[in-house]
Amino acid sequence: MIWAVWAPLLAPFLAVPAARRLAALLPPRAAALLLAASAAALGAFGAAALALLTVAALLHLPFVAALGHVRVALLPHDPAFAVPLGLAATAAALAVTADTARTLLRHARQLLRAGAEAAGRSSAGDLTVLPDDAADAYALPGRPGRVVVTAGMLRSLDADERAVLLAHERAHLAGRHHLLLLCAELAGCLHPALRALRAPLAFQLERWADEAAAATVGDRCLAARAVGRAALAASAAPSRHRPATALTATAGPV
């Protein structure tokens, strides 16, 4: 029982640095999947450990034990130790649940706001153009997903570079990268050590989309130039309020 509870709570402090180092050695797609899977697994195990501690504490309460037909005297741990620890775990579990709910609600609101902003704008297929002079572009998840680009960004790139930018954002939509990023964010709600996985995951997702865009246009030099110019154009413009999981070619290093 002791190891079953403490190992999942302590493992992220060792597993997160190891996952980040291993991801740096892998191709982008494999690295992103490794980081997302690590976040999901470690977060789930940590949540289960908190649940075990909470149940152990509750079973030491006579009225709860009576409901479950459990004899308190037969429980393996001293109530003087198990109950305070379990109550602390219960408080942590409530805080984790509240933080997770807030994160989900925030993402839902951001997506709704971004979707409302894009609705009714000039569109061609999955492409939506915002009449904004500030350069920006991002993949907006939804049903259907859309590539949102401002008029300022389109003016900043030539035709070939625009093709790269659109291929990059479509790769985010096709790979459902927003779900992987949301997984890492929720894992960070479950265990603070897992928050360190979000930034490297976002970086690997951008690399993944870069590789997909380069494969689509068949020119790695063009792809690198287009992504760099898009990022520079966006960095010179006022920041926009896009959803936290709306990935963009303009967010990576230049």
N, C-alpha and C positions, 0 to 999 in steps of 0.2 A: 504493500500500500504506500509506504513512504517513497520508494523510488518511482512508483507509478505516478505519484503526484508531483514530486519535485523535479524529476528529469525533464518533463515537457516545459516547465517554467524556466529552467536554467539553460536548456539546450539552445535557445535562440542566441544567447550571448556568445556561444562558440560557433554555431551553425551559420549565422549571418555573415561574419567575416570570411568564413570558408566559402560560402556560396558566391560572395562578391569576387573573391580571387579566382575561383573556378570559372565564373562567367566571363571574366576578362580574357580567358584563354580560348573561349568557344566562339564559333560563328554566331552572328546576331540572333538568328531564330532560336538556336539551341540555348543560347545564353538567356534570352527572354523567357523561354519556357521553363528553364531551370529556376530562375529567380521567382517567377510567378508560382510555380509548384512548391518551392521552398516556403514562400510566404503563406500559401494556403495550408500546407501540411502543418507547419509550426504554429500557425494561428489556431488551427482546429485542435491540435494537441493541447495547447495552452488553455483554450476554453474548456476542454474536457477536464483538465486538471483542476481548474477553479470549480467546476461542477462537482467533482469528487470531494473536494474539501468542504463545499457547502453542504452536500448530502451527509458527510460524516458528522458535521456539527449538528445538523438538524436531528440526526438519529440519537444524539445524546440528550435531546430534550424529551422528557418523559411522555408528553402528550403526543409527540410525533412518533416516538418509538412504539407507543401503544397502538397508533393507527396502523403501523407496519408490522405489528406483532413481533417486535424486536425487544430482547432483554438487554437493557443498558449495561448490566454487569458483564455481559458476554462480549461487548464491543472491545476491539483490540487496543484502543488508546484511552489514556486517562482523560476524563472530561475537563479537568483543569487545564489541560494543554489543547485538546482537540476543539473545544468549544470556542475559545478566543480566536484560535487560528481559523476555524471555520467561519466565524463571524467576520473576520477580516477578509476572507475569501469571498464571502457573500457581498460585502461592500464593494470589493473590487469587481465582482461580476456585474453588479448593478451599474457601476460606473462605466464598465466596458460596454454593456448593453446600451446605455444612454448615448455614449460616444458613437457607437456603430449606427444607431438610429439617426443621430444628428448628421452623420456623414452621408448616409443614404438619402436623407431628406434634402440635404444641401445639393447633392448631385442631381436629384430629380428636379429641383427648382432651377438649377443652372441649365439643364437640358431643355426644360420647358421655356425658359426665357430666351435661350439661343434659338430654339425652334420657332418661337413667335417672331423673333427678329428676322429670321430668314424667310418666314412665310410671306408669300405675296411679292417677293423680290423677283428680279429678272432671273429666270432659270432656263437651263437647257439640259435635260436628262437629270443626272445627279448633281449637276453644278449649279450653285446659287451665287449670284454676284451681288454684293452689297455696295450701294452707292456711297462709298466712304473713301476719302483721299488717303487715309492712313493705310499703309501696306500691311496686310495680314491675310492668312489663309489657314484653314484647319479642317479636320475631318469631324463632322458632326454626326455622332451615332444616332440611330433611330430606325424607324420603319416607314420609308426606306432611309438609309443613311445618305448624307449629302456632303459634298465638298463645298465649303463656304470660302469664297475669295472676295476680297475687296477690289474695287476699281483701281485703287492706288497700287495694289500688288500687281495687277495685270499690266499696268503701265510701266512697272519697274522691270519687267522681264520681256525678252523677245519670244517669238512663237515657239521655238524649240525649248526654251527654258520653261515656258508655261506648260508644255507637255510633260516635262519632268515633274514639275510641281504637282500637277493633277495626278500623275501616276503615283507619286509619293503618298498623297492624301488618300487615294483610292486603295493603296496597299494597307493603310491603317484600317480602313473600313472592311476590306475583304478579310483581313486577319483578325478582325474583332479585337483589336489591340486595346480598346477602351475597357473591355472586360478584364483583361489581364492587369491593367493599371488599377482598376477599381478593386480587384482582388488584393493587390498589395496595400492599397489604402485601408481596406477593411481589416487586413491582418495587422496593420499598424495600430488600429483601434484595440485589437485583442491583446497585443503585447508591445510595449514601447520599443523593444529592441528591433522589432520587425519594421519600424519606420525607416530604417536605414536601407531597406531594399527598394524603396520607391524610386529614388533618383537613378540608381543604376539600371533599374528596369525600364524607366522612361528613356534613358540613353540607348539601351539595346533595342527598344522598339523603334526609335528613330533610325538606327543603323539598319534594322530589318527593312524598314520602308525605303531607305536609301538604296539598298541592294535590289529591292523589287523594282524601284523606278529605273535604276540603271539597266536591269534586265529588260524592262519594257521598251526603253528607247534605244537599247543596244549601244550605248556610248557612256562609259564610266566618267570620262573627263567632262562631258556635257552635264551629266547628272551632278557631279561634284560642284561644277561652276554654278549651276542653277540653284542648288540648295544653298550654297554660300551667298549668292546674290539675294535670294529671298530672305535669308536670315539677316543680312545687313540692312536690307530695306525695312524689314519689320523692326529692327533694333532702333532705327532712326525715327520711328513713328510712336505716337502715344500708345500705351498698352491698352488692349481691349479686354473686356470682361467675358472671356470665353469659358465654357465648362472645364472643370479641372481635369476631366478625362478626355477632353477634345484634343487629340494629338495634332502636332503641326510640324512641318519642316522648318519653321522659323525658330523653333525652340532649342535646337541643338547647338553645339559649339561651332564657331566659324573659324 
